[in-house]
Structure formats: C-alpha cells, structure tokens
Amino acid sequence: MHVITTKKNVKGLVVERVPTEVLRLLEAAGRAADAEGMAAYAVGGFVRDLLLRIENTDVDVAVEGDGLKVARRLAEMVGARLRPHDQFGTAVLVLPDGLRLDVATARVEYYEYPAAPPVVEPSSLKDDLFRRDFTINTLAITLNGPEPFHLVDFFEGQRDLKERTVRVLHDMSFVEDPARVFRAIRFEQRFDFTIGRETLALLKSAVAQGCIGQIAPLRLGAELRYMLAEREPLKMVRRMAELDVLRFVHPALAGDGDGWRLLQHLKDVVAWYEPLYLDVPVERWFCYLLALVDPLPAEEARAVGMRIALPGRLQQVLEAFGQQRRGLPAVLDRRPPPRPSEVYRALEGMAPEALLVLMARSSEDVRHLISHYLTVTRGVEPALGGEDLIALGLEPGPRFTEILEAVRDRRVDGELTTKDQEIAFVRETYLARSR
C-alpha cells in the first residue's frame, strides 16, 4: 500500500536534474513494480542530493514486497545484467551503457548488542527508512502507483535539509552503529551543515564511552577512507580532531601542529599533481593517510595500517615510506645539490602517493628536485637493450645491469640523448677497457 506523506511532486525536478537515461530507468522500475503488484521507491542519497541540487546518479530502489522479483522483471525490460543476492533480498542491475541500479527489499533491522551486525527482516518502507543513519537520508520518491514521483518524508528530512542539520533518528543510533560518528562528520563537512545539538551530544557521549573502538578494522578503514576521499579532506580531519575521534585510529593522532601544516602543504601538492599526471594517477585519500601518520615512528605508523586493515599493497607502501623518509633527506637536501641521476636512484620505485607526501614535507629546494623527477626523468630508460650489448661484442651476464644503469644515469643527467651516443659511450667505457 502506498503512503504519501507529502503533497510535493518532484517529477519536474527529476526531469530537470537527472540524466535522461536515469529518468527512463526510474520509470521502468515503476512499471516493473506495477507488473509485480508491489510498490517501489527511490531512496537515500539520490533523493537527498536531488533536493540539494547536487548531481548524483547512484540510485537505490526499495521495494515493499519482494525486491528480487521486481529486479528480475526490470532486468528483462531494460536488457540489464542482474547480480542477485538472494540471502539479502537485494540485486544490482548493470545496463549495457554501464549505468547501475541497486534494488532492495524494504527491511527492518535490529542490533542484538552494541556494534553488532544488524539482524535484517523484510518490512515496510517506513521501517526501512527508520533504520537509516540520519533524517536527511530518509527521504524517498514514489516510482509507481496512483501518484508517482511524489516525495515521501516520514521523519522531517526536508526540514533538516532546509535547516542544514544532521540529525539522528533515535537516541541509540551511535551506540548501535558507532561508524555513524564518521558519517555524521562527513555529511556535516561535505554539505557545510551543522550536527544538531542533541545529535552532537549523543555523538560526544558515544565517543566518550569508547564505542568507536568496537568498530571492526575493515569497516573503520572504509569509513576513514571515505573521509579522506572527500573533496575537502582537511575539513574532515580537523573536525575528527575536534571531536576526539582520531585517537581511535591512533592515540597520538591529533590533526594539529606540524601534522596539520603537512596536510595543508599536501593539499597544494596534490592540486598541482592531479591535473597534470593522469597517466600515473594517485589514490588521493591514501596520500592524506600517509601524511596523517607521518609524525608517528615507523612501527606505530605500521600499526595504524593494521588497525584499519589497509590492503596489502598500500600497507607495503606505508611501511616502506616509514623507512624511506629517514634516509632521503641526506641524499636530497645537501650541498652541492645531487645530480638528477642521484635523485632518480633515490626515488626510483617509490609509490606516487609517497612522493607527493615527501614533496609536502620537504624544503623548497628538495621539492624542486622531486618535481623535476616527476615531470622530466621518471620513467627514463636507455634506448639500448641487452641484444644491443651482445651485438657490440659484450658477454651476457650480471654486468649488463651495471652497464645499462650507467647509460640510464647519463640519459637522466642529459649527457646522452640518442642511441648512437649510448653506443659510443659503451664502446669507449666498456669495450675499450676490456681490450
């Protein structure tokens, strides 16, 4: 049964703000739900961002009834690939053009103890929306029935959007799911909202009780990653520090002093790098994580990676940077300045995220050296190869590596620019010597 809690029809807004292919998909979802005799709604962040006039094509649909039936019907109608998850009553549709749609059975959930995984059961739309984190994420839009594209608002989400307020739905929200502390901060800072007074008191109480410490490492890492991947990560870090949240990542993290200055410098470095070097993209959030743990000793930085369940490759980068940053100043920040080939040897193999943090924490002279490496010499290789050395009469063996590295160094230093020059250098340096 459809329950319309507002008289607001948002079809015009959807047509104005949503790409045509997304609108057609929403209309098709409504027809699929009609065909199955069920009610379908667009829910969550898509609706919130639509009302805020923010582009968002990540659409979630909740179905009162059997979401999988509607998903299967819709997949047939639009020619989408279906990825069902029967145990959860959810499915992902992927269209030929790459557009995705998540369909779920409306459900209720409850927690058997604080920070426990939720127990989920099918239920009504209202119950489904009540399990969400904040009122601004409880808005829905009808997709079928007598009044499609009407706004559903059980929990005054419209009011909180207008008042630019982040508000939980009940007093136990942060205790049941402490990860909501991170999301409250993220939405507050992303939208330039304010955490409501009562919600802020509940958040501070959950922090004081240590509830965040109960979050599993994998989920804690995901929430921190979302924070640092935001458009303004420094705002996220500052607010986490103000609310004493960072200590659950590591007790020594404060987001102030030298650490804060490093983050500010890094923001400028990342802004310089990203538009220019898309051929070697960086994981921006990971840059900020490296900077955040930079003041820590290497072993404690390593412990942070373990605490947030960093993926293996990134954990290796974090641990390597903890060691690399010790010796690099002696190589790079000296008089007279090192040759480009010496800089190359010092920086070769470092992850791009680590290089950007190194730039941010270095003197202006060292930043110029790293910049030159990134823009000019990174990836420089000799034109010669092993077959060329054999053709010159050299015996294959470990010495080939030494020769090719020497050629590369002179390439990097600008002393050799052509293959003919490389051949002449090898003849004069190695063949003449052997004779």
N, C-alpha and C positions, 0 to 999 in steps of 0.2 A: 504494500500500500504506500502511495506517495504522500509525503508530508511536506507541504510547502510552508516554510516559516517566514518567508518574506514575500513581498509583492514585487520585488525587484527582478525584472527580466534583463539578463545581461547578454542576450543574443547580439545586440548591436555592438557591444564592447568586444565580444568574441570575434565577430566579423572584422572589426577594426584592427584588433591587436594580434590575432592569431593567424599564422600562415594558412593558406587555403587548404593545403594537404592535411593539416592537423584538424581544421574545422570539419572536413569531409570524414575524417576518421572518427571524430566525436559523434557526428550524425549517424555514421554507420554503426557505432557502438550502441546508440539509442535504438536503432532498428533491430539489431541483433537481440537486445534485451526484450523488446516488444515481442519478437518472434518466440522467445522462450517464456513469455509471461512473467518477466521479472523487472525490477527497477534498477536502473544504472545511473551512476553519478560520477562526474569528475570531482576529484577531491584533492586536498593537500596543497602542496607548494604551487602547483599550477594555478589554482584558484586564487591563492594569496597574491601571487605575483601579477596575475591578470588585473586584480583590483588596484595594485600598486603601479600599474602601467610599466611593468618590468618584463622583458622578453623571457619566456620560459616554455619550451616545447616538450618538457619532460612530463608526460601526462600519466596520471594514475586514475584508474576507474574502479570504483567499489560497486559491487552488485549485491542487492538484497535477494538472497536466494542461493543459486549455485554459480559462482563466478566462472568456473571451468566450462560449464555449458555455454555461457554467453561468449566466452573467449573462443571456444571451438567454432561456434556459429559465425562469429566475427571474422575469424581467420579464413573461413571458407568464402565469405562475402568479399573480402578485400585481397585475397591471394597472399596472405601473410604466412610466414613460418611460425609455428607455435611451439613454445617451450613450456610445457605444463609442469607444475609442481603439485602433484595430487595431494601429498600429505599436508600441504599448507593451504590448499584451495586457491592457488594463485597461478598465473601464467604470464609469460612475456610474449608479445607478438612482435615480429620483426618484418616490416614491409620490404618489398624489393628495393625501394629507394633508401633504405637504411633507417627509416622512421621506426621508433619503438613505442609500444604501449603496454603498460602493466595493468593487468586486470586481477582483482582480488575479490573473494567473497567477504562481504561485510562481517566483521567478527568482533567479539568481545575478548578481552584478555585480563587476567589477574595474576598476581605475584604471590607465590607461596611464602616467600620471605624476602627481605630487602636485597636488591641487586640480583635476584634470581631471574632466570629466563622466564618469560611470560607463558602462562598456560592459555591457549587460544581455543575459542569455540565460535561457531557461526552465530550471528546475531543480526540486529537491526543496524541501519545507518547511524542512528543516534548513538548507539553503544560503540560502534566503530569509531566515530569521531571523538567520543569521550575518552578513548584510550590514547589519544594523541598527546603531544607534549604541551603545546601552547594554544591558546584560543585562536591566534592568527592562522593556525594550521588546521582549524576545524571546519572551515567553510567548504561548501560543496555546491555543485551545479547539477540540476536535473538534466538528464540526457534523453528521457523518453516520458511517456505518459501524457496526461492532458495539458501539461504546462512545461514543455522542455525549455531548458536554458533559464530557469528561474534559480535564484540564489537561495541556498538553504543555510540558515545560521541559527543553530541551537544555543550557542554559547557566547554570543555577543562578540564574535570575531570581527565583524565590521566596525563596531565601536572601538575596539582596541587598535585596528588598523588606522582609523581616523585619529585616534589619540596617540598613535605611535608608541604603543605599550606592549611589552612582552609579559604575558600573564599565564600562569599555570591554571589547570582546571580544578585541582584539588590540593589539599594541604600535604598529602603524602607523595606528591609527584616526584620530587627529587630523591626521596628515600627509596621509593620503588625502583627508580631508574636514575642513578646518580649521573649517568652520561648526559642527562638533560641539563646539567650545570654548564657543560661546554656549549650545548646548543643554545641555551639562553644567552650566553655571552656572544655567540656567533651571530645570532639574529639581531641582537641589540646593536652590535657594532656594524654589521653589514648594512642595515637599513637606517642607521642613525636613530634608533628607537631608544626607549628607556625601559629597563626592567622595572615592573610595577613595584610599589612599596612593599606590599605583602609578599609578593613573589621573591623580592630581593631578600627579605627577612628569612623566608623559607630556604633560599639558596645558601645564605650565610650559615644558617643552622646546620644544613646538611654538610657543608664544608667543615664546620667546627666539629661535627660528630665523626668526621673521617670517612664519610660514605664513599667518597671518590676512590679511596683506597681499595674498595671492594670491586672496582671495575676490572674485568679481565684484561690482560696485557694487549691482546689483539684489538679489543674494542677501544681501549684507551689510546692506542696508537692511531686507530682510524679517526677518532674524534680530534686528536691533536693535528693529524694531517689535514683534516677539513679546515681547522682553524688557520693553519699556516698557508693553506692554498687559497684563502680568501684574497680579494683584491687589495685589502689593506691589512696585511698580517701584523704590522706593528701595533695597530689598534687592538687586535686580538690579544697580543702578548701583554700590552700594558694593562688591559682590563683583567686578564687572568692573574697578573701580578697583584693588582689592587684587591682582588677578591681572594687572594691566598690560595689559588688553585694550582699554580706551577709547582708547588712543593710536592704534589703527588706524582709528578714526573721525576723530580729530584729535589731533595730538601734544600740544596744550595742554589737552585734557580730562582732569581729574583726579578729578572727583566729590568734592571736598573743599572746605574753606574757605567762601567766600561762595557758591560754586556749590551746595554741599551745603545750606547754610541756605536758599537759594532753593527747592530741591527740597522741603525739609521744609515751608516755607510753602505751596508749591503744593499739596502733599498735602491740607492743611487747606482751601484754597480750592476744590479740585475736590470734596472731600467735601461742602462747603457747596452747591456749584452743582448737582451731578448730580441729587439727588433732587427739585429744585425746578423745573428748566428743561428738561424733556424735549422741549418744543416746539422748542427750539433746542439739539439735542444737540451735544456736543463729541467730537472724537476724542481720547480721554484720553491715549493714547500720544504724540500729537503735542504736547500740552501739555508733557509731560515732555521731549520733544526740544527744544522751544523754550527751556525753562528750562535744559537741559543746555548749549546753545550760547550762552546769554545772555551769559556773561562774555567771549565772543570778539568781536573787532571785526566789523563788519557783513560785510566781504569774506570773512573767514575762516568766519563762520557760513554764508555763501552757499556756500563751498567744501565744507562738511560736507554740505549738501543735495545737491550734485553728487556727492560721494563715495558717498553711499548711495542715489543715484538716486531722490530724492524725486519723487513725481508732480507734474506741472506746477502744479496749484492750490496744493499745500502748499509747493512751492518759492517760489511768489509770495508766500504768506503769510510764510514765513520771511524772505525778502528785505525785504518791506515792514516787518515788525516791526523789523528791524535799523535801518531809518531812522526809524520812528515813535517808538521808545523814546528817541531823542535829544531830540526837541522837546517831548514830552508833559510831562515834569516842570515845565518853565517855565510851561505852561498850567495844570496841575492842582495843583501844590504851591506855592501862592503865598498871600500875604495882601494884601487880604482874599480869601477863597475865591472861586473863579469861580462864576458863576451856572449853574444847571442847563443852560441853553441853550448856554453856552460849553463845558461838559463834553460835551454832546451833539455839538456841532460837532467837537470834538477827537477823539471816539471813534467817530463815525459811520463805518460801513464797515469797521471793524476786525473781523477774524475772532474768534469767541468764544474760541478757544484762546489767541490773543494777549492778549485782555482778561483772561483768568484769570492768565496769567503776569504781566501788568502789575500786577494786584492783588497778587500774591505778592511782587513786588519793590518795592512802594510803601510809603509811610508809612501809619499808621492813618487819618489824615485823607483821604488820597487813596483808600485802599481804600473808605472810606465813599462817596466821590463816584462811584467806579466801580460800587459795589454799587447805589447809587440809580439810576444809568443802566441797569444790567442789569435791575433789578426794577421800575422805575417808568417811565422815559422812553424806553427803547429802543423803536423802532417807532412812536413818537407821530407822527401826521401831522395836518394841518389837515382839518377837515370840509369846507372849501371846495375846489373844484377850478377848473380853467380855465373851464368852462362858467359857473360862478357868477360869475367875474370879468367875463366877457363880458356876462352878464345885468345886471351892475351898471353897464355902460357903458364898461368899460375896453377899450382896443385890444389884441388879442393880440400877443405879442412876447416878447423875452427878459426884459422887466420882470416878466412873470408869475412867473418863478422867484424873483426877488427878493422879490416880494410874498408868495408862498406860504411862502418860508423865514422871512420876518418873522412871519407868522401862526404858523407852527410854533414858532418860538422863544418866542413869548408863551404858546403852549399848554404848552410844556415848562416854562416858568417859572411856570405856574399862573395867569397873568393873564387868559387866555381859556379858558373851559371849554365853551362852546356855539357852535353855528354862528351863531346870531343875534349873539353877541358878536364873532365873527370878521367878520361882515358890517359891523357897526358900526365896528370898528377900521379896516377897509379904506376905508369911506366917509370917516371922519374924517381918516385919514392920507394917502390917495392921491387920492380924488375931490375932497375939499375943496382939497387942494394944487393939483390940476390946474385947478380953477376959479379 
